[in-house]
Amino acid sequence: MYTNVSTDPILYDKALYSSYIVFAGGLIVGISNLVCGLAVGVIGSSTALVHAQTPETFVSMLIVEIFASALGLYGVIIGIVIASKM
């Protein structure tokens, strides 16, 4: 049976809550991955410059780059947790 959401205030509140949850999850994932991309770009550029001067620092800079790329994964995990609250 089809129920009109706009006429039932309880269903309207649930639908509004669910839509804001989905929007917040998408916003968190998008912003965290944007920041992750910027961090990886800056660190990758500096890794290339430092590796050209002193090749011994490549492994330590690679570990720092892995930590920067983990920001995007954390954002996706938080987005999944928030989306599961629906």
N, CA, C and O atoms as a Maestro MAE file, in Angstrom:
{
 s_m_m2io_version
 :::
 2.0.0
}

f_m_ct {
 s_m_title
 :::
 protein
 m_atom[344] {
  # First column is atom index #
  i_m_mmod_type
  r_m_x_coord
  r_m_y_coord
  r_m_z_coord
  i_m_residue_number
  s_m_chain_name
  s_m_pdb_residue_name
  s_m_pdb_atom_name
  i_m_atomic_number
  :::
  1 25 0.840 -1.179 0.000 1 A "MET " " N  " 7
  2 3 0.000 0.000 0.000 1 A "MET " " CA " 6
  3 2 0.888 1.247 0.000 1 A "MET " " C  " 6
  4 15 1.881 1.315 0.724 1 A "MET " " O  " 8
  5 25 0.530 2.186 -0.788 2 A "TYR " " N  " 7
  6 3 1.283 3.423 -0.914 2 A "TYR " " CA " 6
  7 2 0.795 4.432 0.120 2 A "TYR " " C  " 6
  8 15 -0.405 4.680 0.238 2 A "TYR " " O  " 8
  9 25 1.737 5.012 0.870 3 A "THR " " N  " 7
  10 3 1.400 6.026 1.859 3 A "THR " " CA " 6
  11 2 2.055 7.331 1.463 3 A "THR " " C  " 6
  12 15 3.248 7.364 1.163 3 A "THR " " O  " 8
  13 25 1.299 8.386 1.459 4 A "ASN " " N  " 7
  14 3 1.822 9.696 1.126 4 A "ASN " " CA " 6
  15 2 2.621 10.224 2.319 4 A "ASN " " C  " 6
  16 15 2.088 10.366 3.419 4 A "ASN " " O  " 8
  17 25 3.892 10.508 2.092 5 A "VAL " " N  " 7
  18 3 4.778 10.938 3.173 5 A "VAL " " CA " 6
  19 2 4.418 12.339 3.648 5 A "VAL " " C  " 6
  20 15 4.573 12.650 4.829 5 A "VAL " " O  " 8
  21 25 3.950 13.172 2.759 6 A "SER " " N  " 7
  22 3 3.676 14.562 3.141 6 A "SER " " CA " 6
  23 2 2.449 14.694 4.044 6 A "SER " " C  " 6
  24 15 2.295 15.706 4.728 6 A "SER " " O  " 8
  25 25 1.577 13.686 4.056 7 A "THR " " N  " 7
  26 3 0.394 13.793 4.908 7 A "THR " " CA " 6
  27 2 0.587 13.157 6.285 7 A "THR " " C  " 6
  28 15 -0.149 13.471 7.221 7 A "THR " " O  " 8
  29 25 1.570 12.269 6.412 8 A "ASP " " N  " 7
  30 3 1.824 11.598 7.692 8 A "ASP " " CA " 6
  31 2 3.039 12.252 8.351 8 A "ASP " " C  " 6
  32 15 4.148 12.119 7.833 8 A "ASP " " O  " 8
  33 25 2.871 12.949 9.467 9 A "PRO " " N  " 7
  34 3 4.003 13.670 10.072 9 A "PRO " " CA " 6
  35 2 5.105 12.749 10.589 9 A "PRO " " C  " 6
  36 15 6.273 13.139 10.580 9 A "PRO " " O  " 8
  37 25 4.776 11.559 11.034 10 A "ILE " " N  " 7
  38 3 5.810 10.647 11.530 10 A "ILE " " CA " 6
  39 2 6.680 10.151 10.386 10 A "ILE " " C  " 6
  40 15 7.905 10.119 10.502 10 A "ILE " " O  " 8
  41 25 6.050 9.762 9.282 11 A "LEU " " N  " 7
  42 3 6.816 9.324 8.112 11 A "LEU " " CA " 6
  43 2 7.611 10.474 7.510 11 A "LEU " " C  " 6
  44 15 8.720 10.273 7.015 11 A "LEU " " O  " 8
  45 25 7.055 11.665 7.551 12 A "TYR " " N  " 7
  46 3 7.766 12.831 7.029 12 A "TYR " " CA " 6
  47 2 9.029 13.092 7.840 12 A "TYR " " C  " 6
  48 15 10.083 13.380 7.273 12 A "TYR " " O  " 8
  49 25 8.926 12.993 9.168 13 A "ASP " " N  " 7
  50 3 10.112 13.212 10.005 13 A "ASP " " CA " 6
  51 2 11.173 12.142 9.776 13 A "ASP " " C  " 6
  52 15 12.368 12.438 9.754 13 A "ASP " " O  " 8
  53 25 10.731 10.899 9.605 14 A "LYS " " N  " 7
  54 3 11.685 9.818 9.341 14 A "LYS " " CA " 6
  55 2 12.369 10.000 7.989 14 A "LYS " " C  " 6
  56 15 13.572 9.775 7.859 14 A "LYS " " O  " 8
  57 25 11.606 10.404 6.999 15 A "ALA " " N  " 7
  58 3 12.174 10.619 5.671 15 A "ALA " " CA " 6
  59 2 13.147 11.792 5.673 15 A "ALA " " C  " 6
  60 15 14.200 11.743 5.036 15 A "ALA " " O  " 8
  61 25 12.778 12.851 6.402 16 A "LEU " " N  " 7
  62 3 13.669 14.004 6.491 16 A "LEU " " CA " 6
  63 2 14.964 13.649 7.215 16 A "LEU " " C  " 6
  64 15 16.046 14.057 6.792 16 A "LEU " " O  " 8
  65 25 14.857 12.886 8.307 17 A "TYR " " N  " 7
  66 3 16.026 12.440 9.054 17 A "TYR " " CA " 6
  67 2 16.922 11.570 8.178 17 A "TYR " " C  " 6
  68 15 18.141 11.742 8.179 17 A "TYR " " O  " 8
  69 25 16.337 10.645 7.439 18 A "SER " " N  " 7
  70 3 17.119 9.753 6.577 18 A "SER " " CA " 6
  71 2 17.823 10.530 5.469 18 A "SER " " C  " 6
  72 15 18.968 10.233 5.128 18 A "SER " " O  " 8
  73 25 17.145 11.511 4.917 19 A "SER " " N  " 7
  74 3 17.769 12.279 3.844 19 A "SER " " CA " 6
  75 2 18.929 13.119 4.358 19 A "SER " " C  " 6
  76 15 19.939 13.257 3.668 19 A "SER " " O  " 8
  77 25 18.805 13.681 5.552 20 A "TYR " " N  " 7
  78 3 19.920 14.433 6.121 20 A "TYR " " CA " 6
  79 2 21.081 13.526 6.495 20 A "TYR " " C  " 6
  80 15 22.237 13.936 6.392 20 A "TYR " " O  " 8
  81 25 20.796 12.301 6.928 21 A "ILE " " N  " 7
  82 3 21.859 11.346 7.247 21 A "ILE " " CA " 6
  83 2 22.645 10.988 5.984 21 A "ILE " " C  " 6
  84 15 23.875 10.955 6.003 21 A "ILE " " O  " 8
  85 25 21.939 10.725 4.904 22 A "VAL " " N  " 7
  86 3 22.608 10.384 3.646 22 A "VAL " " CA " 6
  87 2 23.423 11.579 3.147 22 A "VAL " " C  " 6
  88 15 24.545 11.408 2.671 22 A "VAL " " O  " 8
  89 25 22.871 12.775 3.252 23 A "PHE " " N  " 7
  90 3 23.595 13.970 2.827 23 A "PHE " " CA " 6
  91 2 24.846 14.175 3.673 23 A "PHE " " C  " 6
  92 15 25.908 14.481 3.131 23 A "PHE " " O  " 8
  93 25 24.740 14.011 4.991 24 A "ALA " " N  " 7
  94 3 25.898 14.197 5.873 24 A "ALA " " CA " 6
  95 2 26.966 13.151 5.591 24 A "ALA " " C  " 6
  96 15 28.155 13.470 5.575 24 A "ALA " " O  " 8
  97 25 26.556 11.906 5.369 25 A "GLY " " N  " 7
  98 3 27.535 10.863 5.049 25 A "GLY " " CA " 6
  99 2 28.268 11.154 3.752 25 A "GLY " " C  " 6
  100 15 29.487 11.000 3.678 25 A "GLY " " O  " 8
  101 25 27.536 11.574 2.731 26 A "GLY " " N  " 7
  102 3 28.174 11.921 1.461 26 A "GLY " " CA " 6
  103 2 29.092 13.122 1.571 26 A "GLY " " C  " 6
  104 15 30.155 13.166 0.950 26 A "GLY " " O  " 8
  105 25 28.675 14.096 2.365 27 A "LEU " " N  " 7
  106 3 29.511 15.281 2.559 27 A "LEU " " CA " 6
  107 2 30.805 14.938 3.287 27 A "LEU " " C  " 6
  108 15 31.875 15.429 2.927 27 A "LEU " " O  " 8
  109 25 30.708 14.097 4.308 28 A "ILE " " N  " 7
  110 3 31.905 13.695 5.050 28 A "ILE " " CA " 6
  111 2 32.859 12.908 4.165 28 A "ILE " " C  " 6
  112 15 34.066 13.153 4.185 28 A "ILE " " O  " 8
  113 25 32.339 11.977 3.396 29 A "VAL " " N  " 7
  114 3 33.191 11.186 2.509 29 A "VAL " " CA " 6
  115 2 33.834 12.076 1.449 29 A "VAL " " C  " 6
  116 15 35.022 11.936 1.159 29 A "VAL " " O  " 8
  117 25 33.067 12.977 0.879 30 A "GLY " " N  " 7
  118 3 33.612 13.855 -0.163 30 A "GLY " " CA " 6
  119 2 34.685 14.790 0.349 30 A "GLY " " C  " 6
  120 15 35.731 14.939 -0.281 30 A "GLY " " O  " 8
  121 25 34.440 15.418 1.479 31 A "ILE " " N  " 7
  122 3 35.425 16.363 2.018 31 A "ILE " " CA " 6
  123 2 36.682 15.640 2.486 31 A "ILE " " C  " 6
  124 15 37.795 16.122 2.271 31 A "ILE " " O  " 8
  125 25 36.507 14.487 3.124 32 A "SER " " N  " 7
  126 3 37.690 13.763 3.597 32 A "SER " " CA " 6
  127 2 38.536 13.269 2.426 32 A "SER " " C  " 6
  128 15 39.764 13.276 2.511 32 A "SER " " O  " 8
  129 25 37.903 12.844 1.340 33 A "ASN " " N  " 7
  130 3 38.677 12.398 0.184 33 A "ASN " " CA " 6
  131 2 39.293 13.565 -0.577 33 A "ASN " " C  " 6
  132 15 40.339 13.406 -1.207 33 A "ASN " " O  " 8
  133 25 38.666 14.726 -0.528 34 A "LEU " " N  " 7
  134 3 39.288 15.906 -1.112 34 A "LEU " " CA " 6
  135 2 40.554 16.280 -0.350 34 A "LEU " " C  " 6
  136 15 41.591 16.563 -0.948 34 A "LEU " " O  " 8
  137 25 40.456 16.278 0.974 35 A "VAL " " N  " 7
  138 3 41.626 16.579 1.806 35 A "VAL " " CA " 6
  139 2 42.697 15.508 1.625 35 A "VAL " " C  " 6
  140 15 43.888 15.817 1.591 35 A "VAL " " O  " 8
  141 25 42.277 14.254 1.509 36 A "CYS " " N  " 7
  142 3 43.228 13.168 1.283 36 A "CYS " " CA " 6
  143 2 43.973 13.359 -0.038 36 A "CYS " " C  " 6
  144 15 45.187 13.167 -0.101 36 A "CYS " " O  " 8
  145 25 43.263 13.728 -1.067 37 A "GLY " " N  " 7
  146 3 43.905 13.964 -2.356 37 A "GLY " " CA " 6
  147 2 44.887 15.118 -2.313 37 A "GLY " " C  " 6
  148 15 45.968 15.041 -2.897 37 A "GLY " " O  " 8
  149 25 44.514 16.190 -1.622 38 A "LEU " " N  " 7
  150 3 45.436 17.316 -1.491 38 A "LEU " " CA " 6
  151 2 46.677 16.922 -0.701 38 A "LEU " " C  " 6
  152 15 47.791 17.293 -1.071 38 A "LEU " " O  " 8
  153 25 46.491 16.165 0.396 39 A "ALA " " N  " 7
  154 3 47.624 15.748 1.215 39 A "ALA " " CA " 6
  155 2 48.557 14.823 0.446 39 A "ALA " " C  " 6
  156 15 49.776 14.974 0.522 39 A "ALA " " O  " 8
  157 25 48.007 13.877 -0.286 40 A "VAL " " N  " 7
  158 3 48.836 12.959 -1.065 40 A "VAL " " CA " 6
  159 2 49.567 13.711 -2.177 40 A "VAL " " C  " 6
  160 15 50.716 13.397 -2.486 40 A "VAL " " O  " 8
  161 25 48.913 14.689 -2.771 41 A "GLY " " N  " 7
  162 3 49.574 15.478 -3.810 41 A "GLY " " CA " 6
  163 2 50.741 16.284 -3.278 41 A "GLY " " C  " 6
  164 15 51.810 16.311 -3.889 41 A "GLY " " O  " 8
  165 25 50.547 16.938 -2.149 42 A "VAL " " N  " 7
  166 3 51.625 17.745 -1.560 42 A "VAL " " CA " 6
  167 2 52.768 16.857 -1.090 42 A "VAL " " C  " 6
  168 15 53.938 17.151 -1.335 42 A "VAL " " O  " 8
  169 25 52.420 15.769 -0.414 43 A "ILE " " N  " 7
  170 3 53.464 14.873 0.094 43 A "ILE " " CA " 6
  171 2 54.165 14.157 -1.051 43 A "ILE " " C  " 6
  172 15 55.378 13.950 -1.001 43 A "ILE " " O  " 8
  173 25 53.422 13.777 -2.079 44 A "GLY " " N  " 7
  174 3 54.051 13.133 -3.237 44 A "GLY " " CA " 6
  175 2 55.017 14.059 -3.948 44 A "GLY " " C  " 6
  176 15 56.088 13.631 -4.381 44 A "GLY " " O  " 8
  177 25 54.651 15.311 -4.070 45 A "SER " " N  " 7
  178 3 55.554 16.283 -4.698 45 A "SER " " CA " 6
  179 2 56.816 16.479 -3.862 45 A "SER " " C  " 6
  180 15 57.930 16.508 -4.386 45 A "SER " " O  " 8
  181 25 56.618 16.612 -2.558 46 A "SER " " N  " 7
  182 3 57.796 16.801 -1.708 46 A "SER " " CA " 6
  183 2 58.640 15.537 -1.629 46 A "SER " " C  " 6
  184 15 59.859 15.617 -1.483 46 A "SER " " O  " 8
  185 25 58.000 14.362 -1.725 47 A "THR " " N  " 7
  186 3 58.760 13.106 -1.744 47 A "THR " " CA " 6
  187 2 59.643 13.034 -2.981 47 A "THR " " C  " 6
  188 15 60.793 12.602 -2.894 47 A "THR " " O  " 8
  189 25 59.134 13.442 -4.110 48 A "ALA " " N  " 7
  190 3 59.930 13.428 -5.340 48 A "ALA " " CA " 6
  191 2 61.115 14.383 -5.235 48 A "ALA " " C  " 6
  192 15 62.217 14.065 -5.681 48 A "ALA " " O  " 8
  193 25 60.884 15.558 -4.642 49 A "LEU " " N  " 7
  194 3 61.981 16.525 -4.506 49 A "LEU " " CA " 6
  195 2 63.033 16.054 -3.513 49 A "LEU " " C  " 6
  196 15 64.229 16.201 -3.764 49 A "LEU " " O  " 8
  197 25 62.603 15.490 -2.390 50 A "VAL " " N  " 7
  198 3 63.554 15.023 -1.381 50 A "VAL " " CA " 6
  199 2 64.297 13.794 -1.882 50 A "VAL " " C  " 6
  200 15 65.493 13.653 -1.631 50 A "VAL " " O  " 8
  201 25 63.609 12.906 -2.584 51 A "HIS " " N  " 7
  202 3 64.266 11.705 -3.109 51 A "HIS " " CA " 6
  203 2 65.324 12.063 -4.145 51 A "HIS " " C  " 6
  204 15 66.329 11.363 -4.272 51 A "HIS " " O  " 8
  205 25 65.112 13.135 -4.878 52 A "ALA " " N  " 7
  206 3 66.115 13.565 -5.858 52 A "ALA " " CA " 6
  207 2 67.380 14.065 -5.164 52 A "ALA " " C  " 6
  208 15 68.479 13.918 -5.698 52 A "ALA " " O  " 8
  209 25 67.229 14.655 -3.978 53 A "GLN " " N  " 7
  210 3 68.395 15.168 -3.257 53 A "GLN " " CA " 6
  211 2 69.064 14.095 -2.412 53 A "GLN " " C  " 6
  212 15 70.285 13.939 -2.459 53 A "GLN " " O  " 8
  213 25 68.275 13.353 -1.641 54 A "THR " " N  " 7
  214 3 68.820 12.292 -0.777 54 A "THR " " CA " 6
  215 2 67.966 11.035 -0.941 54 A "THR " " C  " 6
  216 15 66.866 10.960 -0.394 54 A "THR " " O  " 8
  217 25 68.458 10.059 -1.680 55 A "PRO " " N  " 7
  218 3 67.658 8.857 -1.950 55 A "PRO " " CA " 6
  219 2 67.368 8.000 -0.709 55 A "PRO " " C  " 6
  220 15 66.479 7.150 -0.760 55 A "PRO " " O  " 8
  221 25 68.080 8.197 0.389 56 A "GLU " " N  " 7
  222 3 67.862 7.381 1.588 56 A "GLU " " CA " 6
  223 2 66.535 7.690 2.276 56 A "GLU " " C  " 6
  224 15 66.049 6.872 3.058 56 A "GLU " " O  " 8
  225 25 65.954 8.820 2.012 57 A "THR " " N  " 7
  226 3 64.724 9.224 2.711 57 A "THR " " CA " 6
  227 2 63.454 8.739 2.026 57 A "THR " " C  " 6
  228 15 62.352 9.096 2.442 57 A "THR " " O  " 8
  229 25 63.595 7.931 0.985 58 A "PHE " " N  " 7
  230 3 62.411 7.534 0.222 58 A "PHE " " CA " 6
  231 2 61.447 6.678 1.047 58 A "PHE " " C  " 6
  232 15 60.235 6.885 0.989 58 A "PHE " " O  " 8
  233 25 61.969 5.729 1.806 59 A "VAL " " N  " 7
  234 3 61.099 4.818 2.559 59 A "VAL " " CA " 6
  235 2 60.346 5.569 3.654 59 A "VAL " " C  " 6
  236 15 59.157 5.327 3.860 59 A "VAL " " O  " 8
  237 25 61.010 6.462 4.347 60 A "SER " " N  " 7
  238 3 60.321 7.221 5.405 60 A "SER " " CA " 6
  239 2 59.266 8.154 4.821 60 A "SER " " C  " 6
  240 15 58.199 8.320 5.412 60 A "SER " " O  " 8
  241 25 59.541 8.756 3.692 61 A "MET " " N  " 7
  242 3 58.540 9.618 3.060 61 A "MET " " CA " 6
  243 2 57.379 8.790 2.503 61 A "MET " " C  " 6
  244 15 56.242 9.260 2.470 61 A "MET " " O  " 8
  245 25 57.664 7.554 2.065 62 A "LEU " " N  " 7
  246 3 56.604 6.691 1.574 62 A "LEU " " CA " 6
  247 2 55.655 6.300 2.709 62 A "LEU " " C  " 6
  248 15 54.446 6.199 2.501 62 A "LEU " " O  " 8
  249 25 56.194 6.083 3.893 63 A "ILE " " N  " 7
  250 3 55.349 5.773 5.044 63 A "ILE " " CA " 6
  251 2 54.471 6.968 5.394 63 A "ILE " " C  " 6
  252 15 53.300 6.790 5.729 63 A "ILE " " O  " 8
  253 25 55.007 8.167 5.322 64 A "VAL " " N  " 7
  254 3 54.207 9.368 5.578 64 A "VAL " " CA " 6
  255 2 53.104 9.506 4.533 64 A "VAL " " C  " 6
  256 15 51.993 9.930 4.852 64 A "VAL " " O  " 8
  257 25 53.405 9.151 3.296 65 A "GLU " " N  " 7
  258 3 52.384 9.234 2.244 65 A "GLU " " CA " 6
  259 2 51.274 8.204 2.458 65 A "GLU " " C  " 6
  260 15 50.113 8.468 2.147 65 A "GLU " " O  " 8
  261 25 51.623 7.051 2.981 66 A "ILE " " N  " 7
  262 3 50.600 6.047 3.286 66 A "ILE " " CA " 6
  263 2 49.684 6.547 4.391 66 A "ILE " " C  " 6
  264 15 48.472 6.339 4.331 66 A "ILE " " O  " 8
  265 25 50.248 7.207 5.403 67 A "PHE " " N  " 7
  266 3 49.413 7.771 6.463 67 A "PHE " " CA " 6
  267 2 48.484 8.863 5.927 67 A "PHE " " C  " 6
  268 15 47.340 8.975 6.367 67 A "PHE " " O  " 8
  269 25 48.964 9.653 4.993 68 A "ALA " " N  " 7
  270 3 48.119 10.696 4.413 68 A "ALA " " CA " 6
  271 2 46.990 10.094 3.590 68 A "ALA " " C  " 6
  272 15 45.878 10.622 3.581 68 A "ALA " " O  " 8
  273 25 47.268 8.991 2.899 69 A "SER " " N  " 7
  274 3 46.216 8.370 2.096 69 A "SER " " CA " 6
  275 2 45.201 7.634 2.965 69 A "SER " " C  " 6
  276 15 44.096 7.342 2.507 69 A "SER " " O  " 8
  277 25 45.557 7.333 4.195 70 A "ALA " " N  " 7
  278 3 44.606 6.675 5.101 70 A "ALA " " CA " 6
  279 2 43.484 7.619 5.523 70 A "ALA " " C  " 6
  280 15 42.445 7.160 5.996 70 A "ALA " " O  " 8
  281 25 43.673 8.919 5.362 71 A "LEU " " N  " 7
  282 3 42.611 9.875 5.693 71 A "LEU " " CA " 6
  283 2 41.344 9.613 4.879 71 A "LEU " " C  " 6
  284 15 40.235 9.702 5.406 71 A "LEU " " O  " 8
  285 25 41.508 9.295 3.618 72 A "GLY " " N  " 7
  286 3 40.350 9.000 2.781 72 A "GLY " " CA " 6
  287 2 39.628 7.744 3.225 72 A "GLY " " C  " 6
  288 15 38.398 7.684 3.195 72 A "GLY " " O  " 8
  289 25 40.391 6.738 3.638 73 A "LEU " " N  " 7
  290 3 39.777 5.507 4.126 73 A "LEU " " CA " 6
  291 2 39.012 5.745 5.417 73 A "LEU " " C  " 6
  292 15 37.928 5.192 5.608 73 A "LEU " " O  " 8
  293 25 39.563 6.559 6.300 74 A "TYR " " N  " 7
  294 3 38.860 6.898 7.540 74 A "TYR " " CA " 6
  295 2 37.553 7.630 7.236 74 A "TYR " " C  " 6
  296 15 36.539 7.385 7.889 74 A "TYR " " O  " 8
  297 25 37.574 8.513 6.262 75 A "GLY " " N  " 7
  298 3 36.359 9.222 5.881 75 A "GLY " " CA " 6
  299 2 35.290 8.286 5.344 75 A "GLY " " C  " 6
  300 15 34.105 8.457 5.633 75 A "GLY " " O  " 8
  301 25 35.710 7.290 4.555 76 A "VAL " " N  " 7
  302 3 34.750 6.319 4.026 76 A "VAL " " CA " 6
  303 2 34.159 5.485 5.164 76 A "VAL " " C  " 6
  304 15 32.961 5.205 5.174 76 A "VAL " " O  " 8
  305 25 34.997 5.091 6.116 77 A "ILE " " N  " 7
  306 3 34.503 4.306 7.254 77 A "ILE " " CA " 6
  307 2 33.498 5.114 8.069 77 A "ILE " " C  " 6
  308 15 32.456 4.590 8.465 77 A "ILE " " O  " 8
  309 25 33.800 6.374 8.321 78 A "ILE " " N  " 7
  310 3 32.871 7.219 9.070 78 A "ILE " " CA " 6
  311 2 31.578 7.431 8.286 78 A "ILE " " C  " 6
  312 15 30.498 7.462 8.876 78 A "ILE " " O  " 8
  313 25 31.677 7.575 6.972 79 A "GLY " " N  " 7
  314 3 30.478 7.696 6.148 79 A "GLY " " CA " 6
  315 2 29.608 6.454 6.208 79 A "GLY " " C  " 6
  316 15 28.381 6.560 6.222 79 A "GLY " " O  " 8
  317 25 30.223 5.277 6.243 80 A "ILE " " N  " 7
  318 3 29.462 4.031 6.352 80 A "ILE " " CA " 6
  319 2 28.791 3.946 7.716 80 A "ILE " " C  " 6
  320 15 27.637 3.530 7.817 80 A "ILE " " O  " 8
  321 25 29.507 4.338 8.764 81 A "VAL " " N  " 7
  322 3 28.924 4.303 10.107 81 A "VAL " " CA " 6
  323 2 27.728 5.254 10.203 81 A "VAL " " C  " 6
  324 15 26.695 4.915 10.779 81 A "VAL " " O  " 8
  325 25 27.884 6.440 9.633 82 A "ILE " " N  " 7
  326 3 26.786 7.413 9.677 82 A "ILE " " CA " 6
  327 2 25.604 6.918 8.844 82 A "ILE " " C  " 6
  328 15 24.454 7.081 9.251 82 A "ILE " " O  " 8
  329 25 25.873 6.317 7.685 83 A "ALA " " N  " 7
  330 3 24.779 5.828 6.855 83 A "ALA " " CA " 6
  331 2 24.057 4.650 7.486 83 A "ALA " " C  " 6
  332 15 22.896 4.394 7.168 83 A "ALA " " O  " 8
  333 25 24.725 3.935 8.370 84 A "SER " " N  " 7
  334 3 24.062 2.814 9.030 84 A "SER " " CA " 6
  335 2 23.133 3.258 10.145 84 A "SER " " C  " 6
  336 15 22.406 2.439 10.707 84 A "SER " " O  " 8
  337 25 23.147 4.548 10.474 85 A "LYS " " N  " 7
  338 3 22.268 5.084 11.503 85 A "LYS " " CA " 6
  339 2 20.847 5.327 11.003 85 A "LYS " " C  " 6
  340 15 19.976 5.697 11.790 85 A "LYS " " O  " 8
  341 25 20.598 5.126 9.709 86 A "MET " " N  " 7
  342 3 19.270 5.372 9.138 86 A "MET " " CA " 6
  343 2 18.225 4.467 9.696 86 A "MET " " C  " 6
  344 15 17.060 4.557 9.310 86 A "MET " " O  " 8
  :::
 }
 m_bond[343] {
  # First column is bond index #
  i_m_from
  i_m_to
  i_m_order
  :::
  1 1 2 1
  2 2 3 1
  3 3 4 2
  4 3 5 1
  5 5 6 1
  6 6 7 1
  7 7 8 2
  8 7 9 1
  9 9 10 1
  10 10 11 1
  11 11 12 2
  12 11 13 1
  13 13 14 1
  14 14 15 1
  15 15 16 2
  16 15 17 1
  17 17 18 1
  18 18 19 1
  19 19 20 2
  20 19 21 1
  21 21 22 1
  22 22 23 1
  23 23 24 2
  24 23 25 1
  25 25 26 1
  26 26 27 1
  27 27 28 2
  28 27 29 1
  29 29 30 1
  30 30 31 1
  31 31 32 2
  32 31 33 1
  33 33 34 1
  34 34 35 1
  35 35 36 2
  36 35 37 1
  37 37 38 1
  38 38 39 1
  39 39 40 2
  40 39 41 1
  41 41 42 1
  42 42 43 1
  43 43 44 2
  44 43 45 1
  45 45 46 1
  46 46 47 1
  47 47 48 2
  48 47 49 1
  49 49 50 1
  50 50 51 1
  51 51 52 2
  52 51 53 1
  53 53 54 1
  54 54 55 1
  55 55 56 2
  56 55 57 1
  57 57 58 1
  58 58 59 1
  59 59 60 2
  60 59 61 1
  61 61 62 1
  62 62 63 1
  63 63 64 2
  64 63 65 1
  65 65 66 1
  66 66 67 1
  67 67 68 2
  68 67 69 1
  69 69 70 1
  70 70 71 1
  71 71 72 2
  72 71 73 1
  73 73 74 1
  74 74 75 1
  75 75 76 2
  76 75 77 1
  77 77 78 1
  78 78 79 1
  79 79 80 2
  80 79 81 1
  81 81 82 1
  82 82 83 1
  83 83 84 2
  84 83 85 1
  85 85 86 1
  86 86 87 1
  87 87 88 2
  88 87 89 1
  89 89 90 1
  90 90 91 1
  91 91 92 2
  92 91 93 1
  93 93 94 1
  94 94 95 1
  95 95 96 2
  96 95 97 1
  97 97 98 1
  98 98 99 1
  99 99 100 2
  100 99 101 1
  101 101 102 1
  102 102 103 1
  103 103 104 2
  104 103 105 1
  105 105 106 1
  106 106 107 1
  107 107 108 2
  108 107 109 1
  109 109 110 1
  110 110 111 1
  111 111 112 2
  112 111 113 1
  113 113 114 1
  114 114 115 1
  115 115 116 2
  116 115 117 1
  117 117 118 1
  118 118 119 1
  119 119 120 2
  120 119 121 1
  121 121 122 1
  122 122 123 1
  123 123 124 2
  124 123 125 1
  125 125 126 1
  126 126 127 1
  127 127 128 2
  128 127 129 1
  129 129 130 1
  130 130 131 1
  131 131 132 2
  132 131 133 1
  133 133 134 1
  134 134 135 1
  135 135 136 2
  136 135 137 1
  137 137 138 1
  138 138 139 1
  139 139 140 2
  140 139 141 1
  141 141 142 1
  142 142 143 1
  143 143 144 2
  144 143 145 1
  145 145 146 1
  146 146 147 1
  147 147 148 2
  148 147 149 1
  149 149 150 1
  150 150 151 1
  151 151 152 2
  152 151 153 1
  153 153 154 1
  154 154 155 1
  155 155 156 2
  156 155 157 1
  157 157 158 1
  158 158 159 1
  159 159 160 2
  160 159 161 1
  161 161 162 1
  162 162 163 1
  163 163 164 2
  164 163 165 1
  165 165 166 1
  166 166 167 1
  167 167 168 2
  168 167 169 1
  169 169 170 1
  170 170 171 1
  171 171 172 2
  172 171 173 1
  173 173 174 1
  174 174 175 1
  175 175 176 2
  176 175 177 1
  177 177 178 1
  178 178 179 1
  179 179 180 2
  180 179 181 1
  181 181 182 1
  182 182 183 1
  183 183 184 2
  184 183 185 1
  185 185 186 1
  186 186 187 1
  187 187 188 2
  188 187 189 1
  189 189 190 1
  190 190 191 1
  191 191 192 2
  192 191 193 1
  193 193 194 1
  194 194 195 1
  195 195 196 2
  196 195 197 1
  197 197 198 1
  198 198 199 1
  199 199 200 2
  200 199 201 1
  201 201 202 1
  202 202 203 1
  203 203 204 2
  204 203 205 1
  205 205 206 1
  206 206 207 1
  207 207 208 2
  208 207 209 1
  209 209 210 1
  210 210 211 1
  211 211 212 2
  212 211 213 1
  213 213 214 1
  214 214 215 1
  215 215 216 2
  216 215 217 1
  217 217 218 1
  218 218 219 1
  219 219 220 2
  220 219 221 1
  221 221 222 1
  222 222 223 1
  223 223 224 2
  224 223 225 1
  225 225 226 1
  226 226 227 1
  227 227 228 2
  228 227 229 1
  229 229 230 1
  230 230 231 1
  231 231 232 2
  232 231 233 1
  233 233 234 1
  234 234 235 1
  235 235 236 2
  236 235 237 1
  237 237 238 1
  238 238 239 1
  239 239 240 2
  240 239 241 1
  241 241 242 1
  242 242 243 1
  243 243 244 2
  244 243 245 1
  245 245 246 1
  246 246 247 1
  247 247 248 2
  248 247 249 1
  249 249 250 1
  250 250 251 1
  251 251 252 2
  252 251 253 1
  253 253 254 1
  254 254 255 1
  255 255 256 2
  256 255 257 1
  257 257 258 1
  258 258 259 1
  259 259 260 2
  260 259 261 1
  261 261 262 1
  262 262 263 1
  263 263 264 2
  264 263 265 1
  265 265 266 1
  266 266 267 1
  267 267 268 2
  268 267 269 1
  269 269 270 1
  270 270 271 1
  271 271 272 2
  272 271 273 1
  273 273 274 1
  274 274 275 1
  275 275 276 2
  276 275 277 1
  277 277 278 1
  278 278 279 1
  279 279 280 2
  280 279 281 1
  281 281 282 1
  282 282 283 1
  283 283 284 2
  284 283 285 1
  285 285 286 1
  286 286 287 1
  287 287 288 2
  288 287 289 1
  289 289 290 1
  290 290 291 1
  291 291 292 2
  292 291 293 1
  293 293 294 1
  294 294 295 1
  295 295 296 2
  296 295 297 1
  297 297 298 1
  298 298 299 1
  299 299 300 2
  300 299 301 1
  301 301 302 1
  302 302 303 1
  303 303 304 2
  304 303 305 1
  305 305 306 1
  306 306 307 1
  307 307 308 2
  308 307 309 1
  309 309 310 1
  310 310 311 1
  311 311 312 2
  312 311 313 1
  313 313 314 1
  314 314 315 1
  315 315 316 2
  316 315 317 1
  317 317 318 1
  318 318 319 1
  319 319 320 2
  320 319 321 1
  321 321 322 1
  322 322 323 1
  323 323 324 2
  324 323 325 1
  325 325 326 1
  326 326 327 1
  327 327 328 2
  328 327 329 1
  329 329 330 1
  330 330 331 1
  331 331 332 2
  332 331 333 1
  333 333 334 1
  334 334 335 1
  335 335 336 2
  336 335 337 1
  337 337 338 1
  338 338 339 1
  339 339 340 2
  340 339 341 1
  341 341 342 1
  342 342 343 1
  343 343 344 2
  :::
 }
}
